[in-house]
Each structure stands twice: as C-alpha cells, then as structure tokens.
Amino acid sequence: MDHGGGSGSGGGISADERRVGVALDFSPCSRLAVKWAVENMARHGDHLILVNVQSTSTVHYEEGETQLWEATGSPFIPLGELSDPHITKKYGIKPDAETLDLLNCLVKQKEVMVVMKIYWGDAREKICEAINDIPLSCLVIGSRGLGTLRRALMGSVSNYVVNHATCPVTVVKQGEGED
C-alpha cells in the first residue's frame, strides 16, 4: 500500500521528510491556520501538505477517477496547479488569492514544497485519516472558537481531531488576541 498518497501529481514524499499538515477549507479560520503554520512551523525543506475535505455531494461522478478518489483521496496537487481554473473546477475547490500568495511566498522564502490532498466525506474523520494516510508529522487546524453550548450541539472538527489524531495537533483559534 502506498502511504505517500499515490504517485500522481506532486510525486511521493519519503518517510524521512517532515510533513506539516494544515487543514484548509479556505475559510477565514483555516487561512489563519495556514498563516500560523507558515510563520511558526514551516522550516527550510519541509513539505507543507494542505488537507482539504469536500462534501461527498461535490464529487463529479461523470469522471471515473473521482470515484476512486472518494475512497482514497486525490493525488497530491502541486501549489502551482491550485491557480488553474480547470484543476479547481475538477476538484471542486475555491482557493483565494490571499492564501495562494502566502503559500507562494513560503515556497520562495523557505524552499518548502506545498501540495494539497483532497478527501471527500466527513471532515473530522477524513482529517484523521489523512494524518495516517500521508502520514503527517504534525497538523495545524483552525477553529471558529464556538462556545461550549454550540460546540456540544454542532460538534467541533478541531476538538474531534485533537482527541483522535495520531500526531501532534496545533489549534489556531479565530479571534485569538481580539478578546
């Protein structure tokens, strides 16, 4: 079994390289997680793996390969391809210019390889699955900072991941420092 996430776009990642994962759905709180990871975690030569989870309703079944990806996740998608409208439409992602600029600066300044891997399904389960599948050395995830009652009613992706992950997890809370 290939735990490098496949040999598709972006190639495999060897076991001795540090793989910093960032859960990214292009929301404001996930952008903060990317920014935090870039400023505090990423080191020269690291691999920054953007883990994106799409709802299963976004899977385009007319493309046969996507049925496979629903079970295993996409191949690694290099950062340069995240600006290509054909790629973003194919995978159902909507990257924002601010996040892409931040990541492109990271690549230039620290020589970090940035790739994205997309999964389909429940974000909580698929992020934990990605940790083991890729495998990740550590994970950074954003949190909307829901109150105790809303978190209990809705469930918190970051709380679930912290309690079930098999690697160190850093939670970056939206609005931190604004209180």
Order of alpha helices (4+ residues) and beta strands (2+ residues): beta-alpha-beta-alpha-beta-alpha-alpha-beta-alpha-beta-alpha-alpha-beta
